[in-house]
Amino acid sequence: MQTVHRRRSILALLGATGLATTTGGIARAGGRDRLPRDLLPGGRLDLFVAERAAADQFSGTVLVAHRGRPVLTRSHGLADKAAGIPNTADTGVDLASMTKSFTGVALTHLAEQGALAFHEPLGAFLDGFPSDVAAVTLHQLATHTAGAGRSALTTQRPPGEAEWGSEEEVWQGMLAYLRTLPLRFTPGTAFGYGNDGYFLLGAVVAAVSGLSYYDYVRQHVFAPAGLTHTEFHTRPQVLAATGVAHPYATQPNGERVDMAPSLPYIGAPSHGAFCSARDLLRFAHALHTNGLLGPAYTRVVTGGKHALSPADRPAPAGQREFYGYGHVETVAGEHRIVGHSGGGPGRATNLDVFPETGWTVVVLSNYDTTIRPIVDLARQLVMSAAGRSATLPVGG
């Protein structure tokens, strides 16, 4: 009886907080939904997310789509607790490291045009670096095998970073600082995940294109993909906006603290783009249907190039991961999953695209509580559904 009451309470929660829930024109055959019920509103995934939200373990949006068409879109929690503004599928959430996917596409777009090549050294585009740093290749920077810059876990910060108050100050200050850093290891001999390598790649995008990194990504990634709720917001913009989620960091005592006032002035090529769940689906759909790059270069940017060991990045049992250009390619049995995750104080994000079966799962949270259980369950359900792919609709 207690289980029945629990399920009823969760269903009531879904009714109260089911913002923008849809089955998106699901095709039917013989009166039955062709899509698996576990991935639809009221199904196993929806109920599981609602349980976590009810326990204050999730705040944000989960979106599941098949062939670009949403079949489940559910939002929970508040984007701004002080103002009482709820999260929706159009709320911009700090993607954290998933921002690297945009940078990877921008860099590959320039390669597709012949404006650069991945084997070329950093020094061919940017000057002022020590000779060994200048010799690292764009490929090594994009796969985190260059050894340039700081580790992602470092507490080391550039002098005066807290006072930077403009896009120009951030850009020039970071580049000046990165020119002072030695290599951490011999390029090509190890995997060392970090953010600085992607900042350097963003600087290459700017140097080659003649545009700022931000403008290049806006014009050649965001615009052609149809992203309308995606931007590199400045800290003042985040504080003033109503459609942007504040990141809430969990303190040791369990309290959640709004981190928006202490955000960097603006995000970077490695982290800090704000994007909505619907926009992230549009980005994934545009990329994998060749709306951003040609078919060959889509495989270039998304395909795994460096095998990740458990020490590099722990993977779920039975899954193997490979780092590409701002994307992680996961092989799980017969399934290929492409995407990226992100995390930090007050944010936890993940994008999974199943290119061969047409599924996409977006999980965006403005809490730093782990979303791994949600991601793992969604993968399990999608891969199970793919085993019954003969019953799935082919349109959309």
Contacts in CASP RR format, 6 or more apart in sequence:
PFRMAT RR
TARGET T0000
AUTHOR 0000-0000-0000
METHOD contacts of the structure
MODEL  1
MQTVHRRRSILALLGATGLATTTGGIARAGGRDRLPRDLLPGGRLDLFVA
ERAAADQFSGTVLVAHRGRPVLTRSHGLADKAAGIPNTADTGVDLASMTK
SFTGVALTHLAEQGALAFHEPLGAFLDGFPSDVAAVTLHQLATHTAGAGR
SALTTQRPPGEAEWGSEEEVWQGMLAYLRTLPLRFTPGTAFGYGNDGYFL
LGAVVAAVSGLSYYDYVRQHVFAPAGLTHTEFHTRPQVLAATGVAHPYAT
QPNGERVDMAPSLPYIGAPSHGAFCSARDLLRFAHALHTNGLLGPAYTRV
VTGGKHALSPADRPAPAGQREFYGYGHVETVAGEHRIVGHSGGGPGRATN
LDVFPETGWTVVVLSNYDTTIRPIVDLARQLVMSAAGRSATLPVGG
7 47 0 8 1.000
9 54 0 8 1.000
10 47 0 8 1.000
10 50 0 8 1.000
10 51 0 8 1.000
10 54 0 8 1.000
11 42 0 8 1.000
11 47 0 8 1.000
13 50 0 8 1.000
13 53 0 8 1.000
13 54 0 8 1.000
14 21 0 8 1.000
14 41 0 8 1.000
14 42 0 8 1.000
14 46 0 8 1.000
14 47 0 8 1.000
14 50 0 8 1.000
14 74 0 8 1.000
17 50 0 8 1.000
17 53 0 8 1.000
17 75 0 8 1.000
17 76 0 8 1.000
17 77 0 8 1.000
17 86 0 8 1.000
18 74 0 8 1.000
18 75 0 8 1.000
18 76 0 8 1.000
19 74 0 8 1.000
19 75 0 8 1.000
19 86 0 8 1.000
19 87 0 8 1.000
19 88 0 8 1.000
19 89 0 8 1.000
20 73 0 8 1.000
20 74 0 8 1.000
20 75 0 8 1.000
20 88 0 8 1.000
20 89 0 8 1.000
20 90 0 8 1.000
21 41 0 8 1.000
21 72 0 8 1.000
21 73 0 8 1.000
21 74 0 8 1.000
22 41 0 8 1.000
22 70 0 8 1.000
22 71 0 8 1.000
22 72 0 8 1.000
22 73 0 8 1.000
23 33 0 8 1.000
23 35 0 8 1.000
23 40 0 8 1.000
23 41 0 8 1.000
23 71 0 8 1.000
23 72 0 8 1.000
24 69 0 8 1.000
24 70 0 8 1.000
24 71 0 8 1.000
25 69 0 8 1.000
26 33 0 8 1.000
26 34 0 8 1.000
26 35 0 8 1.000
26 40 0 8 1.000
26 71 0 8 1.000
26 393 0 8 1.000
27 34 0 8 1.000
27 393 0 8 1.000
27 395 0 8 1.000
28 34 0 8 1.000
29 391 0 8 1.000
33 40 0 8 1.000
34 391 0 8 1.000
34 392 0 8 1.000
34 393 0 8 1.000
35 66 0 8 1.000
35 71 0 8 1.000
35 385 0 8 1.000
35 392 0 8 1.000
35 393 0 8 1.000
36 381 0 8 1.000
36 384 0 8 1.000
36 385 0 8 1.000
36 388 0 8 1.000
37 43 0 8 1.000
37 44 0 8 1.000
38 44 0 8 1.000
38 45 0 8 1.000
38 381 0 8 1.000
38 384 0 8 1.000
38 385 0 8 1.000
39 45 0 8 1.000
39 64 0 8 1.000
39 71 0 8 1.000
39 72 0 8 1.000
39 378 0 8 1.000
39 381 0 8 1.000
39 382 0 8 1.000
39 385 0 8 1.000
40 46 0 8 1.000
40 71 0 8 1.000
40 72 0 8 1.000
41 72 0 8 1.000
41 74 0 8 1.000
44 377 0 8 1.000
44 381 0 8 1.000
45 62 0 8 1.000
45 64 0 8 1.000
45 72 0 8 1.000
45 374 0 8 1.000
45 377 0 8 1.000
45 378 0 8 1.000
45 381 0 8 1.000
46 62 0 8 1.000
46 72 0 8 1.000
46 74 0 8 1.000
48 373 0 8 1.000
48 374 0 8 1.000
48 377 0 8 1.000
49 58 0 8 1.000
49 62 0 8 1.000
49 74 0 8 1.000
49 76 0 8 1.000
49 374 0 8 1.000
50 74 0 8 1.000
50 76 0 8 1.000
52 58 0 8 1.000
52 373 0 8 1.000
52 374 0 8 1.000
53 59 0 8 1.000
53 76 0 8 1.000
53 77 0 8 1.000
57 367 0 8 1.000
57 369 0 8 1.000
58 76 0 8 1.000
58 365 0 8 1.000
58 367 0 8 1.000
58 369 0 8 1.000
58 371 0 8 1.000
58 374 0 8 1.000
59 76 0 8 1.000
59 77 0 8 1.000
59 78 0 8 1.000
59 87 0 8 1.000
59 248 0 8 1.000
59 365 0 8 1.000
59 366 0 8 1.000
59 367 0 8 1.000
60 75 0 8 1.000
60 76 0 8 1.000
60 77 0 8 1.000
60 87 0 8 1.000
60 91 0 8 1.000
60 93 0 8 1.000
60 245 0 8 1.000
60 364 0 8 1.000
60 365 0 8 1.000
60 366 0 8 1.000
60 367 0 8 1.000
61 73 0 8 1.000
61 74 0 8 1.000
61 75 0 8 1.000
61 76 0 8 1.000
61 87 0 8 1.000
61 88 0 8 1.000
61 89 0 8 1.000
61 91 0 8 1.000
61 93 0 8 1.000
61 276 0 8 1.000
61 277 0 8 1.000
61 362 0 8 1.000
61 363 0 8 1.000
61 364 0 8 1.000
62 72 0 8 1.000
62 73 0 8 1.000
62 74 0 8 1.000
62 277 0 8 1.000
62 361 0 8 1.000
62 362 0 8 1.000
62 363 0 8 1.000
62 374 0 8 1.000
62 378 0 8 1.000
63 70 0 8 1.000
63 72 0 8 1.000
63 73 0 8 1.000
63 74 0 8 1.000
63 89 0 8 1.000
63 277 0 8 1.000
63 278 0 8 1.000
63 280 0 8 1.000
63 281 0 8 1.000
63 360 0 8 1.000
63 361 0 8 1.000
63 362 0 8 1.000
64 70 0 8 1.000
64 71 0 8 1.000
64 72 0 8 1.000
64 73 0 8 1.000
64 359 0 8 1.000
64 360 0 8 1.000
64 361 0 8 1.000
64 362 0 8 1.000
64 378 0 8 1.000
64 382 0 8 1.000
65 71 0 8 1.000
65 281 0 8 1.000
65 285 0 8 1.000
65 359 0 8 1.000
65 360 0 8 1.000
65 361 0 8 1.000
65 362 0 8 1.000
66 358 0 8 1.000
66 359 0 8 1.000
66 360 0 8 1.000
66 392 0 8 1.000
66 393 0 8 1.000
67 358 0 8 1.000
67 393 0 8 1.000
67 394 0 8 1.000
67 395 0 8 1.000
67 396 0 8 1.000
68 281 0 8 1.000
68 285 0 8 1.000
68 358 0 8 1.000
68 360 0 8 1.000
68 396 0 8 1.000
69 395 0 8 1.000
69 396 0 8 1.000
70 278 0 8 1.000
70 281 0 8 1.000
73 89 0 8 1.000
73 277 0 8 1.000
73 278 0 8 1.000
75 86 0 8 1.000
75 87 0 8 1.000
75 88 0 8 1.000
75 89 0 8 1.000
75 91 0 8 1.000
75 277 0 8 1.000
76 87 0 8 1.000
77 86 0 8 1.000
77 87 0 8 1.000
78 84 0 8 1.000
78 85 0 8 1.000
78 86 0 8 1.000
78 87 0 8 1.000
79 85 0 8 1.000
79 86 0 8 1.000
79 87 0 8 1.000
79 88 0 8 1.000
79 91 0 8 1.000
79 92 0 8 1.000
79 243 0 8 1.000
79 244 0 8 1.000
79 245 0 8 1.000
79 246 0 8 1.000
79 366 0 8 1.000
80 242 0 8 1.000
80 245 0 8 1.000
80 246 0 8 1.000
81 246 0 8 1.000
81 248 0 8 1.000
81 256 0 8 1.000
81 258 0 8 1.000
82 258 0 8 1.000
83 242 0 8 1.000
85 242 0 8 1.000
85 243 0 8 1.000
87 245 0 8 1.000
87 366 0 8 1.000
89 276 0 8 1.000
89 277 0 8 1.000
89 278 0 8 1.000
90 229 0 8 1.000
90 243 0 8 1.000
90 276 0 8 1.000
90 277 0 8 1.000
90 278 0 8 1.000
90 279 0 8 1.000
91 229 0 8 1.000
91 243 0 8 1.000
91 244 0 8 1.000
91 245 0 8 1.000
91 276 0 8 1.000
91 277 0 8 1.000
92 229 0 8 1.000
92 230 0 8 1.000
92 243 0 8 1.000
92 244 0 8 1.000
92 245 0 8 1.000
92 274 0 8 1.000
92 275 0 8 1.000
92 276 0 8 1.000
92 279 0 8 1.000
92 364 0 8 1.000
93 245 0 8 1.000
93 274 0 8 1.000
93 275 0 8 1.000
93 276 0 8 1.000
93 277 0 8 1.000
93 347 0 8 1.000
93 349 0 8 1.000
93 364 0 8 1.000
93 365 0 8 1.000
93 366 0 8 1.000
94 245 0 8 1.000
94 247 0 8 1.000
94 263 0 8 1.000
94 272 0 8 1.000
94 273 0 8 1.000
94 274 0 8 1.000
94 346 0 8 1.000
94 347 0 8 1.000
94 349 0 8 1.000
94 366 0 8 1.000
95 271 0 8 1.000
95 272 0 8 1.000
95 273 0 8 1.000
95 274 0 8 1.000
95 275 0 8 1.000
95 280 0 8 1.000
95 342 0 8 1.000
95 347 0 8 1.000
95 349 0 8 1.000
95 364 0 8 1.000
96 271 0 8 1.000
96 272 0 8 1.000
96 342 0 8 1.000
96 343 0 8 1.000
96 344 0 8 1.000
96 347 0 8 1.000
96 348 0 8 1.000
96 349 0 8 1.000
97 152 0 8 1.000
97 195 0 8 1.000
97 270 0 8 1.000
97 271 0 8 1.000
97 340 0 8 1.000
97 341 0 8 1.000
97 342 0 8 1.000
97 343 0 8 1.000
98 273 0 8 1.000
98 275 0 8 1.000
98 339 0 8 1.000
98 340 0 8 1.000
98 341 0 8 1.000
98 342 0 8 1.000
98 349 0 8 1.000
98 350 0 8 1.000
98 351 0 8 1.000
99 267 0 8 1.000
99 268 0 8 1.000
99 269 0 8 1.000
99 270 0 8 1.000
99 271 0 8 1.000
99 272 0 8 1.000
99 273 0 8 1.000
100 198 0 8 1.000
100 269 0 8 1.000
100 270 0 8 1.000
100 271 0 8 1.000
100 326 0 8 1.000
100 340 0 8 1.000
101 283 0 8 1.000
101 326 0 8 1.000
101 327 0 8 1.000
101 339 0 8 1.000
101 340 0 8 1.000
101 351 0 8 1.000
102 217 0 8 1.000
102 221 0 8 1.000
102 222 0 8 1.000
102 269 0 8 1.000
102 273 0 8 1.000
102 283 0 8 1.000
103 198 0 8 1.000
103 201 0 8 1.000
103 202 0 8 1.000
103 205 0 8 1.000
103 213 0 8 1.000
103 217 0 8 1.000
103 269 0 8 1.000
103 270 0 8 1.000
103 326 0 8 1.000
104 142 0 8 1.000
104 201 0 8 1.000
104 301 0 8 1.000
104 325 0 8 1.000
104 326 0 8 1.000
104 327 0 8 1.000
105 221 0 8 1.000
105 287 0 8 1.000
105 292 0 8 1.000
105 293 0 8 1.000
105 301 0 8 1.000
106 202 0 8 1.000
106 205 0 8 1.000
106 213 0 8 1.000
106 216 0 8 1.000
106 217 0 8 1.000
106 220 0 8 1.000
106 221 0 8 1.000
107 116 0 8 1.000
107 138 0 8 1.000
107 142 0 8 1.000
107 201 0 8 1.000
107 202 0 8 1.000
107 204 0 8 1.000
107 205 0 8 1.000
107 325 0 8 1.000
108 293 0 8 1.000
108 297 0 8 1.000
108 300 0 8 1.000
108 301 0 8 1.000
108 325 0 8 1.000
109 220 0 8 1.000
109 221 0 8 1.000
109 292 0 8 1.000
109 293 0 8 1.000
109 297 0 8 1.000
110 116 0 8 1.000
110 205 0 8 1.000
110 208 0 8 1.000
110 209 0 8 1.000
111 117 0 8 1.000
111 118 0 8 1.000
111 297 0 8 1.000
111 300 0 8 1.000
112 293 0 8 1.000
112 294 0 8 1.000
112 297 0 8 1.000
115 208 0 8 1.000
115 209 0 8 1.000
116 125 0 8 1.000
116 138 0 8 1.000
116 204 0 8 1.000
116 208 0 8 1.000
117 138 0 8 1.000
118 137 0 8 1.000
118 138 0 8 1.000
118 139 0 8 1.000
118 142 0 8 1.000
119 137 0 8 1.000
119 138 0 8 1.000
119 139 0 8 1.000
120 137 0 8 1.000
120 138 0 8 1.000
121 134 0 8 1.000
121 135 0 8 1.000
121 136 0 8 1.000
121 137 0 8 1.000
121 138 0 8 1.000
122 129 0 8 1.000
122 133 0 8 1.000
122 134 0 8 1.000
122 135 0 8 1.000
122 136 0 8 1.000
122 137 0 8 1.000
122 138 0 8 1.000
122 141 0 8 1.000
122 148 0 8 1.000
122 200 0 8 1.000
122 204 0 8 1.000
123 129 0 8 1.000
123 134 0 8 1.000
123 135 0 8 1.000
125 203 0 8 1.000
125 204 0 8 1.000
125 207 0 8 1.000
125 208 0 8 1.000
126 134 0 8 1.000
126 175 0 8 1.000
126 200 0 8 1.000
126 203 0 8 1.000
126 204 0 8 1.000
126 207 0 8 1.000
127 134 0 8 1.000
128 134 0 8 1.000
128 179 0 8 1.000
129 178 0 8 1.000
129 179 0 8 1.000
130 179 0 8 1.000
130 182 0 8 1.000
132 182 0 8 1.000
132 183 0 8 1.000
132 187 0 8 1.000
133 148 0 8 1.000
133 181 0 8 1.000
133 182 0 8 1.000
133 183 0 8 1.000
135 187 0 8 1.000
136 146 0 8 1.000
136 147 0 8 1.000
136 148 0 8 1.000
136 183 0 8 1.000
136 187 0 8 1.000
137 146 0 8 1.000
137 187 0 8 1.000
138 201 0 8 1.000
138 204 0 8 1.000
139 305 0 8 1.000
140 146 0 8 1.000
140 147 0 8 1.000
140 187 0 8 1.000
140 188 0 8 1.000
141 148 0 8 1.000
141 197 0 8 1.000
141 198 0 8 1.000
141 200 0 8 1.000
141 201 0 8 1.000
142 198 0 8 1.000
142 201 0 8 1.000
142 324 0 8 1.000
142 325 0 8 1.000
142 326 0 8 1.000
143 191 0 8 1.000
143 305 0 8 1.000
143 306 0 8 1.000
143 323 0 8 1.000
143 324 0 8 1.000
143 325 0 8 1.000
144 191 0 8 1.000
144 192 0 8 1.000
144 193 0 8 1.000
144 194 0 8 1.000
144 197 0 8 1.000
144 306 0 8 1.000
144 323 0 8 1.000
145 187 0 8 1.000
145 188 0 8 1.000
145 189 0 8 1.000
145 190 0 8 1.000
145 191 0 8 1.000
145 192 0 8 1.000
145 306 0 8 1.000
146 183 0 8 1.000
146 187 0 8 1.000
146 188 0 8 1.000
146 197 0 8 1.000
147 183 0 8 1.000
147 184 0 8 1.000
147 185 0 8 1.000
147 186 0 8 1.000
147 187 0 8 1.000
147 188 0 8 1.000
147 190 0 8 1.000
147 192 0 8 1.000
148 178 0 8 1.000
148 181 0 8 1.000
148 183 0 8 1.000
148 184 0 8 1.000
148 187 0 8 1.000
148 196 0 8 1.000
148 197 0 8 1.000
148 200 0 8 1.000
149 178 0 8 1.000
149 181 0 8 1.000
149 183 0 8 1.000
149 184 0 8 1.000
149 194 0 8 1.000
149 196 0 8 1.000
149 197 0 8 1.000
150 156 0 8 1.000
150 181 0 8 1.000
150 184 0 8 1.000
150 194 0 8 1.000
150 195 0 8 1.000
150 196 0 8 1.000
151 184 0 8 1.000
151 192 0 8 1.000
151 193 0 8 1.000
151 194 0 8 1.000
152 192 0 8 1.000
152 193 0 8 1.000
152 194 0 8 1.000
152 195 0 8 1.000
158 173 0 8 1.000
158 174 0 8 1.000
158 176 0 8 1.000
158 177 0 8 1.000
159 177 0 8 1.000
161 173 0 8 1.000
161 264 0 8 1.000
164 170 0 8 1.000
164 173 0 8 1.000
164 264 0 8 1.000
164 265 0 8 1.000
165 265 0 8 1.000
166 265 0 8 1.000
167 212 0 8 1.000
167 214 0 8 1.000
167 234 0 8 1.000
167 265 0 8 1.000
167 266 0 8 1.000
169 265 0 8 1.000
170 264 0 8 1.000
170 265 0 8 1.000
170 266 0 8 1.000
170 267 0 8 1.000
170 268 0 8 1.000
171 203 0 8 1.000
171 212 0 8 1.000
171 213 0 8 1.000
174 199 0 8 1.000
174 268 0 8 1.000
175 199 0 8 1.000
175 203 0 8 1.000
178 196 0 8 1.000
178 199 0 8 1.000
178 200 0 8 1.000
181 196 0 8 1.000
184 192 0 8 1.000
185 192 0 8 1.000
191 306 0 8 1.000
191 308 0 8 1.000
191 309 0 8 1.000
191 312 0 8 1.000
191 323 0 8 1.000
192 312 0 8 1.000
193 312 0 8 1.000
193 313 0 8 1.000
194 270 0 8 1.000
195 268 0 8 1.000
195 270 0 8 1.000
195 271 0 8 1.000
196 270 0 8 1.000
197 270 0 8 1.000
198 268 0 8 1.000
198 269 0 8 1.000
198 270 0 8 1.000
198 326 0 8 1.000
199 268 0 8 1.000
199 269 0 8 1.000
199 270 0 8 1.000
201 269 0 8 1.000
202 213 0 8 1.000
202 269 0 8 1.000
203 213 0 8 1.000
203 269 0 8 1.000
205 213 0 8 1.000
205 216 0 8 1.000
205 217 0 8 1.000
205 269 0 8 1.000
206 212 0 8 1.000
206 213 0 8 1.000
206 216 0 8 1.000
209 216 0 8 1.000
210 216 0 8 1.000
211 219 0 8 1.000
213 269 0 8 1.000
214 232 0 8 1.000
214 266 0 8 1.000
217 232 0 8 1.000
218 231 0 8 1.000
221 227 0 8 1.000
221 283 0 8 1.000
221 292 0 8 1.000
222 230 0 8 1.000
222 231 0 8 1.000
224 286 0 8 1.000
224 291 0 8 1.000
224 292 0 8 1.000
225 279 0 8 1.000
225 282 0 8 1.000
225 283 0 8 1.000
225 286 0 8 1.000
225 287 0 8 1.000
225 291 0 8 1.000
225 292 0 8 1.000
226 279 0 8 1.000
226 282 0 8 1.000
226 286 0 8 1.000
227 275 0 8 1.000
227 279 0 8 1.000
227 282 0 8 1.000
227 283 0 8 1.000
228 279 0 8 1.000
229 243 0 8 1.000
229 275 0 8 1.000
229 276 0 8 1.000
229 278 0 8 1.000
229 279 0 8 1.000
230 273 0 8 1.000
230 274 0 8 1.000
230 275 0 8 1.000
230 276 0 8 1.000
230 279 0 8 1.000
230 283 0 8 1.000
231 237 0 8 1.000
231 273 0 8 1.000
231 274 0 8 1.000
232 266 0 8 1.000
232 267 0 8 1.000
232 272 0 8 1.000
232 273 0 8 1.000
232 274 0 8 1.000
233 241 0 8 1.000
233 244 0 8 1.000
233 266 0 8 1.000
233 274 0 8 1.000
234 265 0 8 1.000
234 266 0 8 1.000
235 260 0 8 1.000
235 261 0 8 1.000
235 263 0 8 1.000
235 264 0 8 1.000
235 265 0 8 1.000
235 266 0 8 1.000
237 244 0 8 1.000
238 244 0 8 1.000
238 246 0 8 1.000
238 260 0 8 1.000
238 263 0 8 1.000
238 274 0 8 1.000
239 260 0 8 1.000
239 261 0 8 1.000
244 274 0 8 1.000
245 274 0 8 1.000
245 366 0 8 1.000
246 258 0 8 1.000
246 259 0 8 1.000
246 260 0 8 1.000
246 366 0 8 1.000
247 258 0 8 1.000
247 259 0 8 1.000
247 260 0 8 1.000
247 263 0 8 1.000
247 344 0 8 1.000
247 345 0 8 1.000
247 346 0 8 1.000
247 347 0 8 1.000
247 366 0 8 1.000
247 368 0 8 1.000
248 256 0 8 1.000
248 257 0 8 1.000
248 258 0 8 1.000
248 259 0 8 1.000
248 346 0 8 1.000
248 366 0 8 1.000
248 367 0 8 1.000
248 368 0 8 1.000
249 256 0 8 1.000
249 257 0 8 1.000
249 259 0 8 1.000
249 344 0 8 1.000
249 345 0 8 1.000
249 346 0 8 1.000
249 368 0 8 1.000
250 256 0 8 1.000
250 346 0 8 1.000
250 367 0 8 1.000
250 368 0 8 1.000
250 369 0 8 1.000
251 257 0 8 1.000
256 367 0 8 1.000
259 345 0 8 1.000
259 346 0 8 1.000
264 272 0 8 1.000
267 273 0 8 1.000
271 342 0 8 1.000
275 283 0 8 1.000
275 364 0 8 1.000
276 364 0 8 1.000
277 362 0 8 1.000
277 364 0 8 1.000
280 351 0 8 1.000
280 362 0 8 1.000
280 364 0 8 1.000
281 360 0 8 1.000
281 362 0 8 1.000
284 339 0 8 1.000
284 351 0 8 1.000
284 353 0 8 1.000
284 360 0 8 1.000
284 362 0 8 1.000
285 360 0 8 1.000
286 292 0 8 1.000
287 293 0 8 1.000
287 298 0 8 1.000
287 301 0 8 1.000
287 302 0 8 1.000
288 298 0 8 1.000
288 302 0 8 1.000
288 338 0 8 1.000
288 353 0 8 1.000
288 355 0 8 1.000
288 358 0 8 1.000
290 298 0 8 1.000
292 298 0 8 1.000
293 300 0 8 1.000
293 301 0 8 1.000
300 325 0 8 1.000
301 324 0 8 1.000
301 325 0 8 1.000
301 326 0 8 1.000
301 327 0 8 1.000
302 324 0 8 1.000
302 325 0 8 1.000
302 327 0 8 1.000
302 329 0 8 1.000
302 338 0 8 1.000
302 339 0 8 1.000
302 355 0 8 1.000
303 322 0 8 1.000
303 324 0 8 1.000
303 325 0 8 1.000
303 327 0 8 1.000
303 329 0 8 1.000
303 338 0 8 1.000
304 322 0 8 1.000
304 323 0 8 1.000
304 324 0 8 1.000
304 327 0 8 1.000
304 328 0 8 1.000
304 329 0 8 1.000
305 322 0 8 1.000
305 323 0 8 1.000
305 324 0 8 1.000
305 325 0 8 1.000
306 322 0 8 1.000
306 323 0 8 1.000
306 324 0 8 1.000
307 320 0 8 1.000
307 321 0 8 1.000
307 322 0 8 1.000
308 315 0 8 1.000
308 320 0 8 1.000
308 321 0 8 1.000
308 322 0 8 1.000
308 323 0 8 1.000
308 328 0 8 1.000
313 321 0 8 1.000
313 328 0 8 1.000
315 321 0 8 1.000
315 330 0 8 1.000
316 332 0 8 1.000
316 376 0 8 1.000
316 379 0 8 1.000
318 332 0 8 1.000
318 333 0 8 1.000
319 330 0 8 1.000
319 331 0 8 1.000
319 332 0 8 1.000
319 333 0 8 1.000
320 330 0 8 1.000
320 331 0 8 1.000
320 332 0 8 1.000
321 328 0 8 1.000
321 329 0 8 1.000
321 330 0 8 1.000
321 331 0 8 1.000
322 328 0 8 1.000
322 329 0 8 1.000
322 330 0 8 1.000
322 331 0 8 1.000
323 329 0 8 1.000
326 340 0 8 1.000
327 338 0 8 1.000
327 339 0 8 1.000
327 340 0 8 1.000
328 338 0 8 1.000
328 339 0 8 1.000
328 340 0 8 1.000
328 341 0 8 1.000
329 336 0 8 1.000
329 337 0 8 1.000
329 338 0 8 1.000
329 339 0 8 1.000
330 336 0 8 1.000
330 337 0 8 1.000
330 338 0 8 1.000
331 337 0 8 1.000
332 379 0 8 1.000
332 383 0 8 1.000
335 354 0 8 1.000
335 356 0 8 1.000
335 357 0 8 1.000
335 383 0 8 1.000
335 386 0 8 1.000
336 354 0 8 1.000
336 355 0 8 1.000
336 356 0 8 1.000
337 352 0 8 1.000
337 353 0 8 1.000
337 354 0 8 1.000
337 379 0 8 1.000
338 352 0 8 1.000
338 353 0 8 1.000
338 354 0 8 1.000
338 355 0 8 1.000
339 350 0 8 1.000
339 351 0 8 1.000
339 352 0 8 1.000
339 353 0 8 1.000
340 350 0 8 1.000
340 351 0 8 1.000
341 349 0 8 1.000
341 350 0 8 1.000
341 351 0 8 1.000
341 375 0 8 1.000
342 348 0 8 1.000
342 349 0 8 1.000
342 350 0 8 1.000
343 349 0 8 1.000
343 368 0 8 1.000
344 368 0 8 1.000
345 368 0 8 1.000
346 366 0 8 1.000
346 367 0 8 1.000
346 368 0 8 1.000
347 365 0 8 1.000
347 366 0 8 1.000
347 367 0 8 1.000
347 368 0 8 1.000
348 363 0 8 1.000
348 365 0 8 1.000
348 367 0 8 1.000
348 368 0 8 1.000
348 369 0 8 1.000
348 370 0 8 1.000
348 371 0 8 1.000
349 363 0 8 1.000
349 364 0 8 1.000
349 365 0 8 1.000
349 371 0 8 1.000
350 361 0 8 1.000
350 362 0 8 1.000
350 363 0 8 1.000
350 371 0 8 1.000
350 375 0 8 1.000
351 360 0 8 1.000
351 361 0 8 1.000
351 362 0 8 1.000
351 363 0 8 1.000
352 359 0 8 1.000
352 360 0 8 1.000
352 361 0 8 1.000
352 375 0 8 1.000
352 378 0 8 1.000
352 379 0 8 1.000
352 382 0 8 1.000
353 359 0 8 1.000
353 360 0 8 1.000
354 360 0 8 1.000
354 382 0 8 1.000
354 383 0 8 1.000
354 386 0 8 1.000
356 386 0 8 1.000
357 382 0 8 1.000
357 385 0 8 1.000
357 386 0 8 1.000
357 389 0 8 1.000
357 392 0 8 1.000
359 382 0 8 1.000
359 385 0 8 1.000
359 386 0 8 1.000
361 375 0 8 1.000
361 378 0 8 1.000
361 379 0 8 1.000
361 382 0 8 1.000
363 371 0 8 1.000
363 374 0 8 1.000
363 375 0 8 1.000
363 378 0 8 1.000
365 371 0 8 1.000
385 392 0 8 1.000
END
